[in-house]
């Protein structure tokens, strides 16, 4: 892998870590905090592509496993990864990968297409991963855990929109002269 690719992966990992500096909002009805950090896998997949986006999330999780407090609220360590919210964090790998695949195979990438994919993969797939893991680590059933996600839909929808708009602009700036990537349209 080239130095440029490694740098891009490290930069996206750093962006994910910086987003963790924003304090979480704790909702009393769920053990899952509201964080801005869940926008990172959407951006990683859309900007870096499937492989590099997923690798940036894997690197982030490795740092968390090494007890680096990079998750929102200054959390880190193996206990956090295997706690009730771990499924959401591990789901970031799949989210980045799926969004990256879409970007790779999209004929003409528009912000609207990317927003829809962010909603499908960045929200729906992530909720399934998180709810499944939450139901394994707590007394919640899968359906109860999925219902707990309803509180996050408005904020996560906004994150999907922002990620789509930002990623299209960043891709234009990064890949405008590259023949190896697909065409990017703003709308």
N, C-alpha and C positions, 0 to 999 in steps of 0.2 A: 504494500500500500504506500502511496506517495506521501511525502511530507505535507503537501497541500491537503490531502484527504484526512490525514491524522490531525492536522491543525483545525480543519472544519469540524471534525468530530469533537475535539477537545473544546472548541469554542462553543458548540451547542451544549455540551455538558456544563460549561461554565455559566452559560445563560440560564440553564435549568437551575443551577445552584443559586444564582443571583435572585431568581424569582422566588426562591425559598426564603429570602430575607423579608418578604412581605408577610406580616403575621397572619395566621389563620383565623377564621371566624368559626367559633364553636357553636354548633346548633344542638340544643338540648335533647332533641328527639333521636339523634343519631350519633354513633361513635366516630363518624367520619367528619373531619373539619372541612370547611370551604377554603380552598386555597387558589391562588392564581397560577400555581405551578403546573396545573394540569393542561395549560396551554402549550407547554414545552414539547410534548411528544407530537402534537399537531404541527408545530413549526418545524421540528426536527425531520419528520417524514416529508413534509412538503418542500422544504428547502434543500435537505441533504439527499433525499431519496431513501429507498427502502433499507438498503444495507447500512449505509453510513448513519442514517437516522436511528435505526435500531441499535447500532453499536454505540452511539452517543448515550442512549438510555441505559444500555448495559453497563457502560463505564460509570454512569451516575449511580446505578444500583450497587456496583462494586465499591464505590466510595462510601455509600451509605452503610454497606455491610462492614466496612472497616471503621465504623463508628464516627465518621466525619458527619457533623450535624448539619446536613444540607437540606433536609426537608423543612417545609414551612413550620415555624415554631421552634427551630433549632433542634429538631429530632434527627436521630441517626442510630445506627446499630442493628444487629441481627434481630433483636427483639421487636423493633419497629417493622422490619420486613416480614416477620412471621406473626405480627399482631393483626388486629381486625382490618387495618387499612392496607396491608401488604399486597392484596390482590390488585388494588388500584395502581400501586407503584409498579408491580411486575407487569401489569397490563399496558403500561406505557411502551414497553418494547413492541408488543403486537400492534398497538395503535400507530407508532412511528413507521413500522414495517408496512402495514396495510395502506396507509396514506401515501407512503413513498412508492409503493407499487402502482397505485392509481396515477400518481404524477408521471411515473415512467411511461405508462402505456396510454396516457391520455393524448389524443391527437392534437387538440387545441385546449390548453389549460386556461380556464377563466376563473375569476374569483368566485363566481356563483357555483361552478362545478366543485371547486375546492371546498367551499363552505358546506355544500351538501355532503361531501365525503367526510369532512371533519365532524359533521353531525352523526353520520352513520358509524364511522370508525372511532372517532375521538370521543364520542359520547356513548352511543349504544353498545359498541364492543367493550369499551372500558367499563361501563356499568355491569355488563354480564361478567367480566373478569372479577371486578370488585365485589359484586354481590355473591358470586360463587365462593370466593375466598372468605368473605364475611360470614356466610352461612356455615362454612367449615370450622371457623375459629370462634364462633359465638353461638348463642342459643337461637338466633334468628333462622327461620327457614329461608330458602332461596327466594320465594315470592315476597316474604316480608322484607328481605334485604333489598330486593328490586324496588319495592315501594318506598324505602328510605331514600332512594336516589331521586325521587320526584322533587325533593327540596332543591336539588342542584341543577335542575333542567334550565331555569332561566339564566343563571350565571354561566353555565357551561355552553349554552347556546350563544351567548354574547362572546365567549372566548372562541368558539368555532368561527364566528363571523370575523372577529379581529384577526385570528390566525390566518384565515383565508385571504383577507385583504393584504395583510403584511407579507405573507409568504409569496404571493404573486409579484409584489413589488420587489422583494429581495431577489427572487429568481430572475426577474428582468435585469436587475443590476449585476448579478453574478454571472448569468449564463447568456446574455444577449448576443454575444459573438460566438458562442459554442455550438458546434454542429452536433454534439453528442446528446443534446437534450431536446425535448419537444418544444414546440412553439408556445409562447405564453401571451395571453391576452389579458388586459386588465378587467374587462367586463364581458 
